[in-house]
Amino acid sequence: QVQLVESGGGLVQAGGSLRLSCAASGAIFTIKTMGWYRQAPGEQRELVATMTVSGTTNYADSVKGRFTISGDNAKKSVYLQMNSLKPEDTAVYYCLGRNYFGMDYWGEGTLVTVSS
């Protein structure tokens, strides 16, 4: 089992920045990929960004050039630096941990609210 705990959400004005953090515990040696998804009210959960243990990253088109994912492979921590935030970035952001067998683990989520 893997446990994930997010932090760093909050309220920010449009154009501002926030940094999300996620720390994994438990069977962290099984994790191949970590990342972030988000879910806005009334919407489906969607990909924001992911990073594999080899450093391969993947971003949603909507955040490319504004968000940066990074991580500490040894600690199995992942971060999301969010710049130039827009009101449409408002959502609950969930940390993802995916193991080598394709099983997904999720954090409880952290709310990001961007005011116009």
MIZA-382571 format. One record per atom (N, C-alpha, C): x, y, z. Coordinates in pm, whole numbers. Layout:
REM residues N
<site><u>X</u><v>Y</v><w>Z</w></site>
...
//
This chain:
REM residues 116
<site><u>83</u><v>-119</v><w>0</w></site>
<site><u>0</u><v>0</v><w>0</w></site>
<site><u>87</u><v>125</v><w>0</w></site>
<site><u>34</u><v>226</v><w>-63</w></site>
<site><u>102</u><v>355</v><w>-70</w></site>
<site><u>7</u><v>462</v><w>-19</w></site>
<site><u>57</u><v>550</v><w>64</w></site>
<site><u>-22</u><v>662</v><w>113</w></site>
<site><u>39</u><v>791</v><w>56</w></site>
<site><u>-50</u><v>882</v><w>17</w></site>
<site><u>-7</u><v>1008</v><w>-42</w></site>
<site><u>-72</u><v>1124</v><w>32</w></site>
<site><u>8</u><v>1224</v><w>64</w></site>
<site><u>-44</u><v>1341</v><w>135</w></site>
<site><u>-3</u><v>1466</v><w>59</w></site>
<site><u>-103</u><v>1544</v><w>19</w></site>
<site><u>-78</u><v>1668</v><w>-55</w></site>
<site><u>-77</u><v>1787</v><w>41</w></site>
<site><u>-10</u><v>1892</v><w>-3</w></site>
<site><u>-15</u><v>2019</v><w>68</w></site>
<site><u>14</u><v>2131</v><w>-31</w></site>
<site><u>-22</u><v>2254</v><w>9</w></site>
<site><u>16</u><v>2369</v><w>-71</w></site>
<site><u>-97</u><v>2437</v><w>-145</w></site>
<site><u>-218</u><v>2385</v><w>-138</w></site>
<site><u>-329</u><v>2451</v><w>-205</w></site>
<site><u>-368</u><v>2579</v><w>-134</w></site>
<site><u>-458</u><v>2653</v><w>-197</w></site>
<site><u>-505</u><v>2777</v><w>-136</w></site>
<site><u>-572</u><v>2868</v><w>-236</w></site>
<site><u>-588</u><v>2992</v><w>-194</w></site>
<site><u>-653</u><v>3094</v><w>-276</w></site>
<site><u>-547</u><v>3188</v><w>-331</w></site>
<site><u>-554</u><v>3213</v><w>-461</w></site>
<site><u>-457</u><v>3302</v><w>-525</w></site>
<site><u>-528</u><v>3381</v><w>-634</w></site>
<site><u>-479</u><v>3499</v><w>-660</w></site>
<site><u>-535</u><v>3580</v><w>-768</w></site>
<site><u>-484</u><v>3533</v><w>-903</w></site>
<site><u>-562</u><v>3560</v><w>-1005</w></site>
<site><u>-519</u><v>3526</v><w>-1141</w></site>
<site><u>-383</u><v>3589</v><w>-1170</w></site>
<site><u>-296</u><v>3511</v><w>-1232</w></site>
<site><u>-161</u><v>3556</v><w>-1260</w></site>
<site><u>-61</u><v>3519</v><w>-1153</w></site>
<site><u>-110</u><v>3472</v><w>-1041</w></site>
<site><u>-23</u><v>3435</v><w>-930</w></site>
<site><u>32</u><v>3296</v><w>-942</w></site>
<site><u>102</u><v>3254</v><w>-836</w></site>
<site><u>168</u><v>3124</v><w>-835</w></site>
<site><u>137</u><v>3048</v><w>-707</w></site>
<site><u>141</u><v>2917</v><w>-718</w></site>
<site><u>131</u><v>2827</v><w>-604</w></site>
<site><u>222</u><v>2707</v><w>-628</w></site>
<site><u>265</u><v>2644</v><w>-520</w></site>
<site><u>345</u><v>2522</v><w>-531</w></site>
<site><u>280</u><v>2413</v><w>-447</w></site>
<site><u>245</u><v>2306</v><w>-514</w></site>
<site><u>188</u><v>2191</v><w>-447</w></site>
<site><u>297</u><v>2089</v><w>-417</w></site>
<site><u>281</u><v>2019</v><w>-305</w></site>
<site><u>373</u><v>1914</v><w>-267</w></site>
<site><u>295</u><v>1788</v><w>-237</w></site>
<site><u>359</u><v>1673</v><w>-261</w></site>
<site><u>298</u><v>1545</v><w>-229</w></site>
<site><u>407</u><v>1453</v><w>-179</w></site>
<site><u>383</u><v>1394</v><w>-63</w></site>
<site><u>478</u><v>1301</v><w>-4</w></site>
<site><u>416</u><v>1162</v><w>2</w></site>
<site><u>492</u><v>1064</v><w>-41</w></site>
<site><u>446</u><v>926</v><w>-39</w></site>
<site><u>506</u><v>852</v><w>79</w></site>
<site><u>432</u><v>757</v><w>129</w></site>
<site><u>481</u><v>669</v><w>235</w></site>
<site><u>426</u><v>529</v><w>212</w></site>
<site><u>481</u><v>433</v><w>285</w></site>
<site><u>439</u><v>295</v><w>264</w></site>
<site><u>533</u><v>227</v><w>167</w></site>
<site><u>476</u><v>154</v><w>74</w></site>
<site><u>555</u><v>76</v><w>-22</w></site>
<site><u>606</u><v>164</v><w>-135</w></site>
<site><u>685</u><v>264</v><w>-102</w></site>
<site><u>727</u><v>362</v><w>-203</w></site>
<site><u>820</u><v>302</v><w>-307</w></site>
<site><u>885</u><v>191</v><w>-276</w></site>
<site><u>976</u><v>129</v><w>-371</w></site>
<site><u>901</u><v>72</v><w>-492</w></site>
<site><u>769</u><v>59</v><w>-482</w></site>
<site><u>689</u><v>5</v><w>-593</w></site>
<site><u>642</u><v>112</v><w>-690</w></site>
<site><u>666</u><v>239</v><w>-656</w></site>
<site><u>613</u><v>349</v><w>-737</w></site>
<site><u>698</u><v>371</v><w>-861</w></site>
<site><u>631</u><v>373</v><w>-975</w></site>
<site><u>697</u><v>402</v><w>-1102</w></site>
<site><u>670</u><v>545</v><w>-1150</w></site>
<site><u>548</u><v>592</v><w>-1123</w></site>
<site><u>506</u><v>722</v><w>-1172</w></site>
<site><u>437</u><v>800</v><w>-1060</w></site>
<site><u>466</u><v>927</v><w>-1053</w></site>
<site><u>390</u><v>1016</v><w>-965</w></site>
<site><u>344</u><v>1136</v><w>-1045</w></site>
<site><u>240</u><v>1198</v><w>-996</w></site>
<site><u>192</u><v>1312</v><w>-1071</w></site>
<site><u>71</u><v>1377</v><w>-1008</w></site>
<site><u>7</u><v>1459</v><w>-1090</w></site>
<site><u>-105</u><v>1539</v><w>-1043</w></site>
<site><u>-221</u><v>1531</v><w>-1143</w></site>
<site><u>-339</u><v>1514</v><w>-1090</w></site>
<site><u>-464</u><v>1527</v><w>-1163</w></site>
<site><u>-546</u><v>1633</v><w>-1092</w></site>
<site><u>-649</u><v>1683</v><w>-1160</w></site>
<site><u>-737</u><v>1780</v><w>-1098</w></site>
<site><u>-881</u><v>1755</v><w>-1138</w></site>
<site><u>-970</u><v>1802</v><w>-1053</w></site>
<site><u>-1112</u><v>1787</v><w>-1080</w></site>
<site><u>-1184</u><v>1913</v><w>-1040</w></site>
<site><u>-1241</u><v>1980</v><w>-1140</w></site>
<site><u>-1321</u><v>2099</v><w>-1116</w></site>
<site><u>-1465</u><v>2057</v><w>-1088</w></site>
<site><u>-1542</u><v>2143</v><w>-1023</w></site>
<site><u>-1682</u><v>2110</v><w>-993</w></site>
<site><u>-1758</u><v>2072</v><w>-1119</w></site>
<site><u>-1826</u><v>1958</v><w>-1113</w></site>
<site><u>-1906</u><v>1914</v><w>-1226</w></site>
<site><u>-1829</u><v>1856</v><w>-1342</w></site>
<site><u>-1697</u><v>1844</v><w>-1326</w></site>
<site><u>-1613</u><v>1793</v><w>-1433</w></site>
<site><u>-1549</u><v>1660</v><w>-1393</w></site>
<site><u>-1496</u><v>1590</v><w>-1492</w></site>
<site><u>-1423</u><v>1468</v><w>-1465</w></site>
<site><u>-1280</u><v>1501</v><w>-1421</w></site>
<site><u>-1222</u><v>1407</v><w>-1349</w></site>
<site><u>-1082</u><v>1424</v><w>-1311</w></site>
<site><u>-996</u><v>1418</v><w>-1437</w></site>
<site><u>-899</u><v>1510</v><w>-1447</w></site>
<site><u>-816</u><v>1517</v><w>-1566</w></site>
<site><u>-669</u><v>1525</v><w>-1531</w></site>
<site><u>-588</u><v>1479</v><w>-1623</w></site>
<site><u>-443</u><v>1485</v><w>-1608</w></site>
<site><u>-394</u><v>1628</v><w>-1602</w></site>
<site><u>-300</u><v>1654</v><w>-1511</w></site>
<site><u>-227</u><v>1780</v><w>-1511</w></site>
<site><u>-84</u><v>1753</v><w>-1556</w></site>
<site><u>-14</u><v>1671</v><w>-1481</w></site>
<site><u>124</u><v>1638</v><w>-1516</w></site>
<site><u>167</u><v>1513</v><w>-1443</w></site>
<site><u>255</u><v>1435</v><w>-1506</w></site>
<site><u>312</u><v>1317</v><w>-1442</w></site>
<site><u>461</u><v>1311</v><w>-1467</w></site>
<site><u>527</u><v>1234</v><w>-1380</w></site>
<site><u>671</u><v>1214</v><w>-1394</w></site>
<site><u>705</u><v>1070</v><w>-1354</w></site>
<site><u>785</u><v>1003</v><w>-1438</w></site>
<site><u>827</u><v>868</v><w>-1406</w></site>
<site><u>957</u><v>870</v><w>-1326</w></site>
<site><u>995</u><v>755</v><w>-1273</w></site>
<site><u>1119</u><v>748</v><w>-1197</w></site>
<site><u>1241</u><v>777</v><w>-1284</w></site>
<site><u>1226</u><v>759</v><w>-1414</w></site>
<site><u>1336</u><v>789</v><w>-1505</w></site>
<site><u>1341</u><v>935</v><w>-1544</w></site>
<site><u>1241</u><v>1011</v><w>-1499</w></site>
<site><u>1240</u><v>1155</v><w>-1525</w></site>
<site><u>1156</u><v>1197</v><w>-1643</w></site>
<site><u>1089</u><v>1105</v><w>-1706</w></site>
<site><u>1003</u><v>1139</v><w>-1818</w></site>
<site><u>878</u><v>1212</v><w>-1767</w></site>
<site><u>851</u><v>1327</v><w>-1827</w></site>
<site><u>736</u><v>1406</v><w>-1784</w></site>
<site><u>630</u><v>1411</v><w>-1894</w></site>
<site><u>508</u><v>1436</v><w>-1850</w></site>
<site><u>395</u><v>1449</v><w>-1941</w></site>
<site><u>304</u><v>1557</v><w>-1884</w></site>
<site><u>264</u><v>1650</v><w>-1970</w></site>
<site><u>180</u><v>1762</v><w>-1927</w></site>
<site><u>53</u><v>1768</v><w>-2011</w></site>
<site><u>-54</u><v>1813</v><w>-1948</w></site>
<site><u>-173</u><v>1848</v><w>-2023</w></site>
<site><u>-142</u><v>1973</v><w>-2105</w></site>
<site><u>-201</u><v>1982</v><w>-2223</w></site>
<site><u>-175</u><v>2097</v><w>-2310</w></site>
<site><u>-213</u><v>2228</v><w>-2240</w></site>
<site><u>-315</u><v>2222</v><w>-2158</w></site>
<site><u>-367</u><v>2344</v><w>-2095</w></site>
<site><u>-270</u><v>2405</v><w>-1992</w></site>
<site><u>-171</u><v>2327</v><w>-1947</w></site>
<site><u>-80</u><v>2379</v><w>-1845</w></site>
<site><u>64</u><v>2390</v><w>-1895</w></site>
<site><u>91</u><v>2345</v><w>-2016</w></site>
<site><u>227</u><v>2351</v><w>-2069</w></site>
<site><u>276</u><v>2495</v><w>-2072</w></site>
<site><u>399</u><v>2515</v><w>-2025</w></site>
<site><u>457</u><v>2647</v><w>-2021</w></site>
<site><u>422</u><v>2726</v><w>-1896</w></site>
<site><u>328</u><v>2676</v><w>-1817</w></site>
<site><u>289</u><v>2746</v><w>-1694</w></site>
<site><u>317</u><v>2663</v><w>-1570</w></site>
<site><u>300</u><v>2533</v><w>-1581</w></site>
<site><u>321</u><v>2444</v><w>-1467</w></site>
<site><u>447</u><v>2362</v><w>-1489</w></site>
<site><u>515</u><v>2330</v><w>-1379</w></site>
<site><u>635</u><v>2247</v><w>-1385</w></site>
<site><u>628</u><v>2141</v><w>-1276</w></site>
<site><u>643</u><v>2016</v><w>-1317</w></site>
<site><u>646</u><v>1906</v><w>-1221</w></site>
<site><u>790</u><v>1870</v><w>-1191</w></site>
<site><u>818</u><v>1841</v><w>-1066</w></site>
<site><u>951</u><v>1797</v><w>-1027</w></site>
<site><u>935</u><v>1696</v><w>-914</w></site>
<site><u>1044</u><v>1628</v><w>-883</w></site>
<site><u>1032</u><v>1527</v><w>-779</w></site>
<site><u>1163</u><v>1490</v><w>-715</w></site>
<site><u>1151</u><v>1426</v><w>-602</w></site>
<site><u>1266</u><v>1370</v><w>-530</w></site>
<site><u>1246</u><v>1218</v><w>-535</w></site>
<site><u>1324</u><v>1153</v><w>-620</w></site>
<site><u>1304</u><v>1010</v><w>-644</w></site>
<site><u>1330</u><v>928</v><w>-518</w></site>
<site><u>1428</u><v>967</v><w>-441</w></site>
<site><u>1462</u><v>890</v><w>-322</w></site>
<site><u>1351</u><v>898</v><w>-218</w></site>
<site><u>1294</u><v>1014</v><w>-204</w></site>
<site><u>1188</u><v>1034</v><w>-104</w></site>
<site><u>1050</u><v>1003</v><w>-160</w></site>
<site><u>1044</u><v>984</v><w>-291</w></site>
<site><u>915</u><v>965</v><w>-357</w></site>
<site><u>822</u><v>1081</v><w>-321</w></site>
<site><u>873</u><v>1200</v><w>-345</w></site>
<site><u>794</u><v>1321</v><w>-332</w></site>
<site><u>782</u><v>1384</v><w>-470</w></site>
<site><u>671</u><v>1453</v><w>-491</w></site>
<site><u>651</u><v>1520</v><w>-618</w></site>
<site><u>593</u><v>1658</v><w>-591</w></site>
<site><u>632</u><v>1751</v><w>-678</w></site>
<site><u>593</u><v>1890</v><w>-660</w></site>
<site><u>534</u><v>1942</v><w>-790</w></site>
<site><u>448</u><v>2041</v><w>-776</w></site>
<site><u>390</u><v>2107</v><w>-894</w></site>
<site><u>399</u><v>2256</v><w>-873</w></site>
<site><u>487</u><v>2319</v><w>-949</w></site>
<site><u>497</u><v>2464</v><w>-947</w></site>
<site><u>399</u><v>2519</v><w>-1050</w></site>
<site><u>306</u><v>2599</v><w>-1004</w></site>
<site><u>202</u><v>2652</v><w>-1091</w></site>
<site><u>218</u><v>2804</v><w>-1100</w></site>
<site><u>248</u><v>2851</v><w>-1219</w></site>
<site><u>264</u><v>2995</v><w>-1244</w></site>
<site><u>157</u><v>3043</v><w>-1340</w></site>
<site><u>140</u><v>3173</v><w>-1344</w></site>
<site><u>41</u><v>3234</v><w>-1435</w></site>
<site><u>-94</u><v>3166</v><w>-1422</w></site>
<site><u>-138</u><v>3150</v><w>-1301</w></site>
<site><u>-263</u><v>3078</v><w>-1276</w></site>
<site><u>-382</u><v>3153</v><w>-1333</w></site>
<site><u>-478</u><v>3075</v><w>-1380</w></site>
<site><u>-601</u><v>3129</v><w>-1439</w></site>
<site><u>-721</u><v>3080</v><w>-1359</w></site>
<site><u>-832</u><v>3151</v><w>-1366</w></site>
<site><u>-952</u><v>3103</v><w>-1294</w></site>
<site><u>-991</u><v>2962</v><w>-1334</w></site>
<site><u>-965</u><v>2924</v><w>-1459</w></site>
<site><u>-1002</u><v>2789</v><w>-1503</w></site>
<site><u>-910</u><v>2681</v><w>-1444</w></site>
<site><u>-807</u><v>2720</v><w>-1373</w></site>
<site><u>-723</u><v>2623</v><w>-1302</w></site>
<site><u>-784</u><v>2585</v><w>-1167</w></site>
<site><u>-891</u><v>2653</v><w>-1129</w></site>
<site><u>-956</u><v>2623</v><w>-1003</w></site>
<site><u>-1007</u><v>2480</v><w>-1002</w></site>
<site><u>-966</u><v>2403</v><w>-902</w></site>
<site><u>-1002</u><v>2262</v><w>-893</w></site>
<site><u>-945</u><v>2203</v><w>-765</w></site>
<site><u>-988</u><v>2083</v><w>-736</w></site>
<site><u>-919</u><v>2003</v><w>-635</w></site>
<site><u>-808</u><v>1926</v><w>-707</w></site>
<site><u>-688</u><v>1940</v><w>-657</w></site>
<site><u>-572</u><v>1875</v><w>-717</w></site>
<site><u>-537</u><v>1750</v><w>-636</w></site>
<site><u>-526</u><v>1639</v><w>-708</w></site>
<site><u>-499</u><v>1510</v><w>-646</w></site>
<site><u>-361</u><v>1460</v><w>-685</w></site>
<site><u>-291</u><v>1410</v><w>-586</w></site>
<site><u>-162</u><v>1346</v><w>-613</w></site>
<site><u>-185</u><v>1200</v><w>-651</w></site>
<site><u>-113</u><v>1157</v><w>-753</w></site>
<site><u>-120</u><v>1020</v><w>-802</w></site>
<site><u>12</u><v>948</v><w>-777</w></site>
<site><u>3</u><v>825</v><w>-733</w></site>
<site><u>117</u><v>735</v><w>-730</w></site>
<site><u>77</u><v>608</v><w>-803</w></site>
<site><u>153</u><v>571</v><w>-905</w></site>
<site><u>120</u><v>452</v><w>-984</w></site>
<site><u>236</u><v>354</v><w>-971</w></site>
<site><u>204</u><v>230</v><w>-938</w></site>
<site><u>312</u><v>132</v><w>-920</w></site>
<site><u>342</u><v>59</v><w>-1051</w></site>
<site><u>440</u><v>-27</v><w>-1043</w></site>
<site><u>486</u><v>-98</v><w>-1163</w></site>
<site><u>382</u><v>-196</v><w>-1217</w></site>
<site><u>277</u><v>-224</v><w>-1140</w></site>
<site><u>171</u><v>-315</v><w>-1185</w></site>
<site><u>51</u><v>-238</v><w>-1238</w></site>
<site><u>65</u><v>-106</v><w>-1244</w></site>
<site><u>-43</u><v>-24</v><w>-1297</w></site>
<site><u>-150</u><v>14</v><w>-1197</w></site>
<site><u>-127</u><v>-15</v><w>-1069</w></site>
<site><u>-225</u><v>22</v><w>-969</w></site>
<site><u>-205</u><v>168</v><w>-928</w></site>
<site><u>-315</u><v>240</v><w>-920</w></site>
<site><u>-311</u><v>382</v><w>-885</w></site>
<site><u>-349</u><v>404</v><w>-740</w></site>
<site><u>-275</u><v>491</v><w>-677</w></site>
<site><u>-306</u><v>538</v><w>-542</w></site>
<site><u>-328</u><v>689</v><w>-550</w></site>
<site><u>-421</u><v>737</v><w>-468</w></site>
<site><u>-457</u><v>879</v><w>-473</w></site>
<site><u>-449</u><v>942</v><w>-334</w></site>
<site><u>-409</u><v>1069</v><w>-331</w></site>
<site><u>-421</u><v>1146</v><w>-211</w></site>
<site><u>-563</u><v>1196</v><w>-193</w></site>
<site><u>-586</u><v>1266</v><w>-84</w></site>
<site><u>-722</u><v>1314</v><w>-57</w></site>
<site><u>-754</u><v>1443</v><w>-133</w></site>
<site><u>-654</u><v>1507</v><w>-186</w></site>
<site><u>-676</u><v>1626</v><w>-266</w></site>
<site><u>-652</u><v>1754</v><w>-189</w></site>
<site><u>-614</u><v>1857</v><w>-263</w></site>
<site><u>-595</u><v>1990</v><w>-205</w></site>
<site><u>-661</u><v>2091</v><w>-300</w></site>
<site><u>-735</u><v>2183</v><w>-242</w></site>
<site><u>-813</u><v>2277</v><w>-322</w></site>
<site><u>-729</u><v>2396</v><w>-365</w></site>
<site><u>-734</u><v>2425</v><w>-493</w></site>
<site><u>-672</u><v>2545</v><w>-549</w></site>
<site><u>-783</u><v>2632</v><w>-606</w></site>
<site><u>-790</u><v>2755</v><w>-558</w></site>
<site><u>-891</u><v>2849</v><w>-605</w></site>
<site><u>-820</u><v>2971</v><w>-662</w></site>
<site><u>-850</u><v>3002</v><w>-788</w></site>
<site><u>-790</u><v>3117</v><w>-854</w></site>
<site><u>-899</u><v>3219</v><w>-879</w></site>
<site><u>-885</u><v>3335</v><w>-819</w></site>
<site><u>-985</u><v>3439</v><w>-833</w></site>
<site><u>-950</u><v>3532</v><w>-949</w></site>
<site><u>-1053</u><v>3583</v><w>-1014</w></site>
<site><u>-1030</u><v>3671</v><w>-1130</w></site>
<site><u>-1018</u><v>3816</v><w>-1088</w></site>
//
